[in-house]
Amino acid sequence: MGEQTTSQAPALGVWGMTKWAWTQLTKMNTALILLLLLAVAAVPGSLFPQRIQDPVKVNDYIENHPTWGPIADKIQLFDVFSSAWFSAIYLLLFISLIGCVLPRAKKHYQMWRKPPVRTPKNLARLPIHRTLEIPASLEELSAQEAIDDAARILSRRGYRVETHVEDQGRYSVAAERGYLREVGNILFHLSMIGILIGIAIGSLLGYRGQKILVEGDTFVNSLISYDSFTPGTNYNPDWLTPYSLTLENFEVQYDRQRESASYGSDIGYEATFKVNDHSGEQRNETLKVNEPLSIDGNSINLAGNGYAPVIKVTNPDGTIAFEGPVVGLTTDPKYNSSIVLKVPDAHPDQLGFVGMFLPTGGYNSAGVPVSLDAGPYNPTLVLQSYYGDLGLDEGVPQNVYILDTSKLTEMNSMAQQNGIILTATHTEENLPDGRGKISFEGYKRYIGVDIHYDPGKGIVFWSFVLAFTGLIISLFVPRRRVWVRAYRDGQNLTVEYALLARGEDPRLLPEADKLTEAFARCWELEFSEAEDTEA
C-alpha cells in the first residue's frame, strides 16, 4: 500500500488574519450582537453606585463589602461608562457600523449609475406578464414609436429607462425604480452612527447638576453653587459658562373645585427668574413644568418645589445664632414637610431641631398634627429640640437633612405633646433651661432645578429625524423592474410587458393595471384588450 498524503491549508498570515477579522467585524450580524452587548454592559451602571455621580456611596459600598467591593472596583463596576470594556464595545460598534454602511453606500452608488438590466428574452416567465395587440388599423404606429411612448410613460411614473434595438425589428425598453429604498436604508444606518456620535459627545463633554433655590436666592453657574454636580467623563468644570439667575417669585395653582377628586392639590407651577447671561444682558424669564429655560446652551428644568419656613434662633444673651429659611422635604401631596435645623453657633451648647412644617396646620382623628391642605392657610411649625455636640467640628461631611442625635440631649419632644408649636399667631417660644428662644418669621417657597448641558443633543435629534425618514423611505418605497418589448407579428403590432418586484411588493399588480391603463389610453385601446398572464 502506498503512503497516504495529506495536504494542509496555507497559513493566513498577519494580513490574512487582519482581513478576516475586518470582514467579521463589518458584518451586520456582528453590529447587532455588539448593540446587544452594549445594552447588557450598561446594566451594572444602574446596579452599582457610580463614582462620577456619588463617590461617597461608592466608598460606603466598598467598606460594607470588604471582599467583593475591591474586586468590583478593579473591574471598573463603579466607573461603568468610562471603563475600558464599555468603551471597547462602544468603539467596536461604531467601527462595525461604519464598516457596514460605507461600502454598502459606495456599492449602491455604483449600481445607481449603471443602466437598468436589459430585457430578458422570455418575458412570459416573469411573475406578471401582459400582452397588448394593437390592431392593423393603427398602421402608422411602428414598434419603435410604441417603445418611445412606453419609455415616456414609464419615465413619468418615476422609472429610469433605457431603450434597446433588438434583432429582427424588435425594440424594447428596460425600466427600474425604487433606488431610494436602499438610500433610505443607508440613511437609517448612517443616522445610527450619528446618534452614537451625539451620545458620545454628550457623555464626554456634558454635565448635569441640581440646585435648590429659595425665593430671593441667586444661582451663579459655578461648581461651588451646585448642590450636586455630575460632569461628563472628559468635562472640566472650569469650562462652565458664567451666568446667573435669581428666583424672584414662585406661584402655585390649586384645584379648588369641590367635586374634584384632587381638591386642594397643586395643579400648576410658575417660577419667575431674573437672568443675567454671559454677555451681561439682563432679562426676565418664566419656568414652568415641561417648559424649561434655555440659557447659554443649558437646559433648566423644574424638578420639585416646597416650603421653606423662616426661622430665627436667639442665644440667651440676645445675639442671633441663626436666621433664615430652612428647606423642608415634602412627604405627601398635602405638603407635610420634614424639617431639620442645625445651629452650630448657639451657646452655651450647639442646638438641633427636627420636626414638620404644615402649610395648613390641623389635627387628624388621632390628634396628630398634619397639614389639611397644600395651600398656606394656617402655616404651622412643629419641632422638637436638642442640645449638645452636632459633630460638625470633626470635619466629616453630614447630610443636611439628617440630624445625628447620638451626642445630643433632648430638650422637648413632639411624642410627649410638649414639642414646640409655632403659628402665625404664636410666633415665638423660649427654649428649656434658658437656652434662648426660637421664632417663626413666616415662610418662603423653594424650587429644585435640574440643569443639564448636552452638546450632543442636537446631533442626536437630527440623526433621529434622519433615521426615521430613512426608515419610512425603506418601508414604503418599492423596488421594481419593468420591461416592454414591441414587434410586428404579421399585420398587428404586439406589445408585451412584464413586471418584477425586488423583494415583497403587494402593490405590484395594481402597478401593472395602471401601466395597462396608461398604454391603452396612449394608443386608444380598450382596457380589456390586455391579455393577463400572471404566473
Backbone hydrogen bonds, N-H to C=O, Kabsch-Sander energy under -0.5 kcal/mol:
donor,donor_aa,acceptor,acceptor_aa,energy
5,T,3,E,-0.5
16,G,12,L,-0.9
17,M,13,G,-2.4
18,T,14,V,-2.2
19,K,15,W,-2.3
20,W,16,G,-2.3
21,A,17,M,-2.8
22,W,18,T,-2.4
23,T,19,K,-2.3
24,Q,20,W,-2.2
25,L,21,A,-2.5
26,T,22,W,-2.0
27,K,24,Q,-1.1
31,A,27,K,-1.8
32,L,28,M,-2.1
33,I,29,N,-2.2
34,L,30,T,-2.6
35,L,31,A,-2.1
36,L,32,L,-2.0
37,L,33,I,-2.5
38,L,34,L,-2.3
39,A,35,L,-1.7
40,V,36,L,-2.2
41,A,37,L,-2.9
42,A,38,L,-1.2
43,V,40,V,-1.2
45,G,42,A,-0.9
46,S,43,V,-2.0
47,L,43,V,-1.0
48,F,44,P,-2.4
51,R,78,F,-3.0
53,Q,50,Q,-1.1
54,D,50,Q,-2.7
58,V,54,D,-1.5
59,N,55,P,-2.3
60,D,56,V,-2.4
61,Y,57,K,-2.4
62,I,58,V,-2.3
63,E,59,N,-2.2
64,N,60,D,-2.4
65,H,61,Y,-1.2
69,G,65,H,-2.7
71,I,67,T,-0.7
72,A,68,W,-2.8
73,D,69,G,-2.0
74,K,70,P,-2.1
75,I,71,I,-1.9
76,Q,73,D,-1.3
77,L,72,A,-2.7
79,D,76,Q,-0.8
82,S,79,D,-0.9
83,S,80,V,-1.5
87,S,83,S,-2.2
88,A,84,A,-2.1
89,I,85,W,-1.9
90,Y,86,F,-2.4
91,L,87,S,-2.6
92,L,88,A,-2.6
93,L,89,I,-2.5
94,F,90,Y,-2.1
95,I,91,L,-2.6
96,S,92,L,-2.8
97,L,93,L,-2.4
98,I,94,F,-2.0
99,G,95,I,-3.0
100,C,96,S,-1.7
101,V,97,L,-2.8
102,L,98,I,-2.1
104,R,100,C,-0.9
105,A,101,V,-2.8
106,K,102,L,-2.4
107,K,103,P,-2.5
108,H,104,R,-2.3
109,Y,105,A,-2.2
110,Q,106,K,-2.1
111,M,107,K,-2.3
112,W,108,H,-2.3
113,R,109,Y,-1.4
114,K,110,Q,-0.7
114,K,111,M,-0.7
123,L,121,K,-0.7
125,R,122,N,-1.0
126,L,123,L,-1.8
128,I,499,L,-1.2
129,H,127,P,-0.5
130,R,497,Y,-2.9
131,T,531,E,-1.6
132,L,495,V,-3.6
133,E,529,E,-0.6
134,I,132,L,-0.7
134,I,493,L,-3.2
138,L,135,P,-1.8
139,E,136,A,-0.6
139,E,137,S,-0.6
141,L,138,L,-1.5
142,S,140,E,-0.7
146,A,142,S,-2.3
147,I,143,A,-2.1
148,D,144,Q,-2.2
149,D,145,E,-2.5
150,A,146,A,-2.4
151,A,147,I,-2.6
152,R,148,D,-2.0
153,I,149,D,-2.3
154,L,150,A,-2.6
155,S,151,A,-2.4
156,R,152,R,-2.2
157,R,153,I,-1.1
158,G,155,S,-1.6
159,Y,154,L,-2.3
160,R,176,E,-3.2
161,V,159,Y,-0.5
162,E,174,A,-1.7
164,H,172,S,-3.3
166,E,164,H,-0.6
166,E,170,R,-2.8
170,R,167,D,-0.9
171,Y,486,A,-2.3
172,S,164,H,-2.4
173,V,484,V,-2.4
174,A,162,E,-2.7
175,A,482,V,-2.8
176,E,160,R,-1.8
177,R,480,R,-2.2
181,R,178,G,-1.5
182,E,178,G,-0.6
183,V,179,Y,-1.5
184,G,180,L,-2.9
185,N,181,R,-1.8
186,I,182,E,-2.7
187,L,183,V,-2.9
188,F,184,G,-2.3
189,H,185,N,-1.8
190,L,186,I,-2.6
191,S,187,L,-2.3
192,M,188,F,-1.5
193,I,189,H,-1.4
194,G,190,L,-2.0
195,I,191,S,-2.5
196,L,192,M,-2.1
197,I,193,I,-2.4
198,G,194,G,-2.7
199,I,195,I,-2.7
200,A,196,L,-2.3
201,I,197,I,-2.6
202,G,198,G,-2.5
203,S,199,I,-2.6
204,L,200,A,-1.9
205,L,201,I,-3.0
206,G,202,G,-1.4
207,Y,453,Y,-2.1
208,R,230,T,-1.9
209,G,451,I,-2.7
210,Q,228,S,-2.3
211,K,449,V,-1.9
213,L,211,K,-0.5
213,L,447,I,-2.9
215,E,445,R,-2.3
216,G,247,L,-3.5
217,D,214,V,-3.2
219,F,245,L,-3.1
220,V,218,T,-0.5
221,N,243,Y,-2.8
222,S,220,V,-2.5
225,S,222,S,-1.5
226,Y,222,S,-0.6
226,Y,223,L,-1.1
227,D,210,Q,-2.3
228,S,210,Q,-1.4
230,T,208,R,-3.6
232,G,206,G,-2.2
233,T,203,S,-2.2
234,N,204,L,-1.7
235,Y,232,G,-1.4
239,W,236,N,-2.8
240,L,237,P,-1.6
244,S,276,N,-2.5
245,L,219,F,-2.2
246,T,274,K,-2.3
247,L,217,D,-2.2
248,E,246,T,-1.0
248,E,272,T,-2.4
249,N,272,T,-1.4
251,E,270,E,-2.7
253,Q,268,G,-2.7
255,D,265,S,-2.8
256,R,254,Y,-0.7
258,R,256,R,-0.7
260,S,257,Q,-2.0
263,Y,260,S,-1.2
264,G,255,D,-3.4
265,S,262,S,-2.3
267,I,253,Q,-3.2
268,G,253,Q,-1.3
270,E,251,E,-2.0
271,A,287,L,-2.8
272,T,249,N,-2.9
273,F,285,E,-3.2
274,K,246,T,-2.0
275,V,273,F,-0.6
275,V,283,R,-3.4
276,N,244,S,-2.9
277,D,281,E,-1.9
280,G,277,D,-2.0
283,R,275,V,-2.2
285,E,273,F,-2.2
287,L,271,A,-3.1
288,K,291,E,-1.4
291,E,288,K,-1.9
293,L,300,I,-2.3
295,I,293,L,-0.5
295,I,298,N,-2.3
298,N,295,I,-2.2
299,S,452,H,-3.0
300,I,293,L,-2.9
300,I,298,N,-0.6
301,N,299,S,-0.6
301,N,450,D,-2.6
303,A,301,N,-0.6
303,A,448,G,-3.5
304,G,448,G,-1.1
306,G,446,Y,-2.0
308,A,444,K,-3.2
310,V,442,G,-2.6
311,I,309,P,-0.7
311,I,324,G,-2.4
312,K,439,S,-2.3
313,V,322,F,-2.9
314,T,437,K,-2.9
315,N,319,T,-3.2
318,G,315,N,-2.3
321,A,313,V,-2.4
321,A,319,T,-0.6
322,F,313,V,-1.6
324,G,311,I,-2.0
326,V,309,P,-2.2
328,G,307,Y,-2.0
329,L,338,S,-2.1
330,T,328,G,-0.7
331,T,336,N,-2.8
335,Y,332,D,-2.0
337,S,357,F,-2.1
338,S,329,L,-2.7
339,I,355,G,-2.7
341,L,353,F,-2.8
343,V,351,L,-3.0
346,A,343,V,-1.1
350,Q,388,G,-1.0
351,L,343,V,-1.9
352,G,386,Y,-2.1
353,F,341,L,-2.8
354,V,384,Q,-2.1
355,G,339,I,-2.0
356,M,382,V,-2.9
357,F,337,S,-2.4
358,L,380,T,-3.3
360,T,373,D,-0.5
361,G,358,L,-0.7
361,G,378,N,-2.9
362,G,370,V,-1.8
364,N,368,V,-2.1
367,G,364,N,-2.0
370,V,362,G,-2.2
372,L,360,T,-2.9
374,A,264,G,-0.9
377,Y,375,G,-1.7
378,N,359,P,-1.8
380,T,358,L,-2.4
381,L,422,L,-3.2
382,V,356,M,-2.9
382,V,380,T,-0.5
383,L,381,L,-0.5
383,L,420,I,-2.9
384,Q,354,V,-2.8
385,S,412,N,-0.9
386,Y,352,G,-2.4
387,Y,409,T,-2.1
388,G,350,Q,-1.9
389,D,407,K,-1.8
390,L,388,G,-0.6
394,E,391,G,-0.7
395,G,392,L,-0.9
400,V,398,Q,-0.5
402,I,399,N,-1.7
404,D,402,I,-0.6
405,T,403,L,-0.8
408,L,405,T,-1.4
409,T,387,Y,-3.4
411,M,385,S,-3.0
412,N,385,S,-1.0
416,Q,413,S,-0.5
417,Q,414,M,-1.6
418,N,413,S,-1.6
420,I,383,L,-3.0
421,I,419,G,-0.5
422,L,381,L,-2.9
423,T,426,H,-2.4
424,A,379,P,-0.6
427,T,425,T,-0.5
429,E,438,I,-2.2
431,L,436,G,-2.9
434,G,431,L,-0.8
435,R,432,P,-1.2
437,K,314,T,-1.8
438,I,429,E,-2.6
439,S,312,K,-2.9
440,F,427,T,-3.2
441,E,310,V,-2.9
441,E,439,S,-0.6
444,K,308,A,-1.7
446,Y,306,G,-2.3
447,I,213,L,-2.4
448,G,304,G,-2.6
449,V,211,K,-2.9
450,D,301,N,-2.5
451,I,209,G,-3.2
451,I,449,V,-0.6
452,H,299,S,-2.7
452,H,450,D,-0.6
453,Y,207,Y,-2.7
457,K,454,D,-1.5
460,V,456,G,-2.3
461,F,457,K,-2.8
462,W,458,G,-2.4
463,S,459,I,-2.1
464,F,460,V,-2.3
465,V,461,F,-2.3
466,L,462,W,-2.4
467,A,463,S,-2.6
468,F,464,F,-2.7
469,T,465,V,-2.4
470,G,466,L,-3.0
471,L,467,A,-2.3
472,I,468,F,-2.4
473,I,469,T,-2.4
474,S,470,G,-2.5
475,L,471,L,-1.6
476,F,472,I,-2.2
477,V,473,I,-2.1
480,R,177,R,-2.0
480,R,478,P,-0.6
481,R,500,L,-2.4
482,V,175,A,-2.5
483,W,498,A,-2.2
484,V,173,V,-2.3
485,R,496,E,-3.2
486,A,171,Y,-2.9
487,Y,494,T,-2.2
489,D,492,N,-2.8
490,G,488,R,-0.5
492,N,489,D,-1.2
493,L,134,I,-2.1
494,T,487,Y,-3.0
494,T,492,N,-0.6
495,V,132,L,-2.8
496,E,485,R,-2.6
496,E,494,T,-0.5
497,Y,130,R,-2.5
498,A,483,W,-2.1
499,L,128,I,-2.2
500,L,481,R,-2.4
502,R,479,R,-3.1
503,G,501,A,-1.2
508,L,505,D,-1.6
511,E,507,R,-1.5
512,A,508,L,-1.9
513,D,509,L,-2.1
514,K,510,P,-2.1
515,L,511,E,-2.2
516,T,512,A,-2.4
517,E,513,D,-2.4
518,A,514,K,-2.3
519,F,515,L,-2.8
520,A,516,T,-2.6
521,R,517,E,-2.3
522,C,518,A,-2.0
523,W,519,F,-2.2
525,L,520,A,-3.0
529,E,526,E,-1.8
530,A,527,F,-1.3
531,E,131,T,-2.7
532,D,530,A,-0.7
533,T,129,H,-2.8
533,T,531,E,-0.5
535,A,127,P,-3.7
